[in-house]
Amino acid sequence: MNISSSPPCVRTLRLKVKSEAYSWLNAAAMEVNQVWNYSNETSFKALNPFSGQGKWLSAFDLDKLTAGASKCFERIGADTIQRVNAEFATRRKQFKKAKLRWRVSSGPRRSLGWIPFKALQLKRKGKSLRFSGKAFRVFQQDFLKDATWKCGCFTQDTIGDWWLCLPVEIPIEHSVAPCWKVGLDLGLKRTVATSDGARIEADQFYRKNELKIAQTQRRGHKRQVKRIHRKVARRRKDALHKYSRKIVNQYQHIVIGDVSSSKLAKTWMAKSVYDAGWGMLKAQLLYKGQQAGRSVQIVNERNTTRTCSSCRSLTGPKGLYMLDVRVWMCTECGVTHDRDVNAARNILFAGRCPVSVSGNESSNAVAEPSQTYSRCEAGISELRLAA
């Protein structure tokens, strides 16, 4: 049931460009790289002059320095040059660096093609699109019907195919989900376990193609290896899109743990962590939940695996050597738990609890004994046995 109509949201359409325009786009990408490298070098020199105080050039300053430079290029215009300057200023501020990486146009370390543009530069012309005097044809043109886009770009993937990325406004309507709340626990053997007992097994998209990738690499087929990697990434993204859409359509309040994929990727579980796609799933739940009027909350999942969801005591398996224990029984209340489902229920419980401000609030969970206390108890036991 729809309850309200909200302002339109912005989504990015990614449409593949037909191959007859690849040579033109490759040449235009080289010109964009020249503008980027000029802005990079000029900004660094302005910040570190031979004498006097340095100046941090803004996008407006770079636009003034590159005024009239469009006469030196055959394919890109002044609007594209301004978009490159704006993007360079934004990324330099984001990474807080005086000098960014160069954009390389040739060689084994060549940068992937990128051509930004403003909304007025891309126009419809029959069944094709026109940009800087060049007509382009894209697949799935029906997505552009009655669409109003903003500043976009042409991007190139590792295989060499070009894609048109267009942010378009799409009207959305908020609705009420049939179920109220759910907790999600992210894992490796099971990608997601819910507090309702549902589980989605990890498909292991990369693991299934790992042998094929290794054989293709040994034969020296680099382009074929890139195609396999792209296929794996697409399958993983499609599966996560379907599952996140199912969760958003079914539940109103979604609580998920704050497991860090970037930290676990530095361990021996790196391949499995990347194959699970935790970060991608979180991002999809966040923006899909916002568009659908859902409440998506990320909470601290510390001790959610060990805590009994019935009596809140810390009696579950602990440590890396206990990861094989998937079902355990609470010694306090005698309830048997599935490890992942119990963690999902504790995550849902953490989403209901108010966040501590001063840090002095009491907890419902039983505190774990300290190491000093454990050593004292062990010493007393030994003395009693000796006596």
Secondary structure, 3 states (H helix, E strand, C coil): CEEEECCCEEEEEEEEECHHHHHHHHHHHHHHHHHHHHHHHHHHHHHCCCCCCCCCCCHHHHHHHCCCHHHHCCCCCHHHHHHHHHHHHHHHHHHCCCCCCCCCCCCCCCCCCEEEECHHHEEEECCEEEECCEEECECCHHHHCCCCECCEEEEECCCCCEEEEEEEEECCEEECCCEEEEEEEECCCEEEEECCCCEEECCCHHHHHHHHHHHHHHCCCHHHHHHHHHHHHHHHHHHHHHHHHHHHHHEEEEEEECCCHHHHCCCCCHHHHHHHCHHHHHHHHHHHHHHHCCEEEEECCCCCCCECCCCCCECCCCCHHHCCCCEEECCCCCCEEEHHHHHHHHHHHHHHCCCCCCCCCCCCCCCCCCHHHHHHHHHHHHHHHHC
